[in-house]
Amino acid sequence: MESSVDDVLANYLEAVDEYFRLKQNLADLMRQGFLDISKSRYIMGVTSVSEYKYNQAMTATATVEIDRSSADDVDHFTISRQSRESVRCEELSAARSSSDDRDGESTVRRRRGKDEPEPEPIGEARGTAVACDDDGASATSTRSSSAPQNPLNWFGVLVPPSLRLAQKGFVNALSLSAQVTTQQCKCERLRAQYVTMRSSQCKAGKSDS
């Protein structure tokens, strides 16, 4: 049985109310995050927490995935996070393919002598050992002596707690932004459905009269 115009309108109003609630929570997280960054800049110095400390070779650790196969005809947005090992493996795979191309161009290779040390394998830089399979998945974890690939390390080793709280808040805000986008799509679908049903109802009333 198809939903009536009143039911669709009620669902639309509930969806709008939920949308504004999520938007308010997102605004609160962002506001608190920027406040924590301001506290960190006051403690560490203005130039110590700025865009000049960003890693120029940064790699995204989160991607947006869209599910268009839902039963309610609404695009569902989710945040997919990559592990640090998988990101490292992607970089190593690109480096290995480039190295293989260069090796294939040479027809004669120099043989290593007895006393010559073995070449340092890819992934040993900075004390990191990463092994990847054919699909690029990480087979081993990083060594204990290697520094974790954490954006907080761009600003130093001993960062204040306020900077860690800012990172946690922005991570939560990223996940919440996907929920906000999904809820916005739901509101737009319900609104379009209500407008269509209302138009059909008005046309049916005019024809009867």
N, C-alpha and C positions, 0 to 999 in steps of 0.2 A: 504494500500500500504506500502510495507516494505521500511524502510529508506535505502538510498544509503550509500555507503562507505564514501563518502565525508561528508554527513550529520552526520554520526556517529563520524567521526574524528573531525568535528567542535564542536559537543556537548562535546566530550572528552576534547578538548582544553579549552573550556569554563569552564568545571567542574574542570579541573586542576587549572585554573586561580583563580576560587572561593576558591578552597582548600588552595592555598598558601595565599590568602588574609585572610582567617579565621585563618590560622596558624600564620600569622604575628600579628593579633589582639590578639590571645592567648598569644603569646610571650610577647607582650607589657603589657598585664594584669599581667602576672606572674612577669615580671621584676619590674613593679611598686609596686606589692605586696611585694616582697622581699625588695625593697627599703624602703617601709613604715615600715616593720618590723625592718630594721636596724635603722631607726629613733627612733622607740619605744625602742629598746634596748639601744640606746644612752641616751634617756631620763630617763628610768626606771632602767637601769643597765643590764649588760649582763646576769646575773643569774635570773633576774626577768622575762625575756621573753625567755624561753628555754623549752626543752622537759621535764625537771624536774618538770615543773608546770602542766603537762598534768594530767587529771583525769584518774586514772587507770580503772575506771568503765564506761568509755565513751561508748555511744551508737550512732550508725550511724543514722543521720537524713535525709540522702539522699541515694537513690538507683537508679540504672540504669535499665531502661526498654527498651526492644527491640521489635519493631513492625515489624513482618515479613510478614504482610498481605498487604503491599502496592502494588499499581498497577504497579510501576516501577521496581519491583523485587529487591529493595534495602532495606537493614535492616536500620530502622530508630531508632536512639538512643535518648532517652529523660531522663531527670533527674526528678525523683519523690521525692518530699520532704515530710517528715512526720512532723506533728505538734508535738509540745512538749508534748501536752496532750496525744496523741496516743502513743508516746514513753514511757511516764510514765505509761500508762495503760498496756502496754506489760510487764513492770517490775512488776506491781502490780498483774497481772494475774498469772505470774509465782510464785510470793510469796504466793498468795492465794491457788494455787493448791498444793504447797508444805505444807502449813499449814493444808489444809484439809486432806492430806494423813497422817499427824502425828496425827490429831484428830481422824481419823477413827481407828487407832490402839488401842486406849484406850477405855475400856468398861465402865468405871465409870468416870464421870465428876464432878468436884467440883462445887457446886452451890454458886453463889455470894450472900453475905450477904447484909443487908439493907444499912449499912454504908460504904460498900466497893465501891470505885469509879468504874465506867464502864471502861473496858479495852479500851486502845487507838486504834481506828480503823486503818487499813492499809491505808497509804496515808496521815496520819496526821504528819508524820515525817517532821521536819524542817518547820512546818507551812503550809504544802501543803495538800489540800483536793481535791482528784480526785475521781470521781465516774464513773464507766465503765459499759456499758451494756453487753449483752451476746456476742456481736461481738467484744468487746474490745474497742469500741468507747468511747470517753470521753463525759460524760453527764454534767459535771460542770467544770468550769474553776478554775484555781488555785487562792488561796487567794491573796489579795493585799499585804500581809506581806511576802509572799513567794518570794524567789529570782528566777528570770527567769533562765531556764537552757540554759545559753548562754556560749559558750566556752570562751568568753572574761573574764568571771568571774574567770577563772582559774588563771589569771594573776593579779587579784585585782579588787577592786570595781571602783576606779577612774583611768581608763586607758586613755592614751593620744589619741587624735583624729587620729593620724597616725596609731594606732593599729586598730581602727575601720575602717579606710579606707582600711587597708590591708585585713581585714575580708571581706569587701564588694567586693574588687577586686578578691579575691580567689573564692568567691561564684559565681561571674559572669564568672570567668574562668572555673569553673566546668560546668556550663551550656554551655559555648562555646565549651568546649572539646567534649561534646556530638555532637554538630553540626559538628565539625571537623571530628569525626569518621564516621558520616553519609555521609559526603561529600567524604571521602576517599573510602567508600564502593561504592559510585556512580561512582567514577573514575575507580575503579577496574572493575566494571561491564561493563562500556563503553569501556574500553581498551580490555577486553576479547571479547566483541561483535565485535570490530573493527578487532581484530586479526582473529577471525573466519570468518568474511565476506571477509577479504582480502585474506585469504587462499583459500576460496571457489572461489573467483574471479580468483586467479592465476591458480588454477586447471582447471577451465572452459576455461581459455585462452590457456592452454597447450593442452587440448583435441581438441579444435577447430583447432589448428595449425597442 
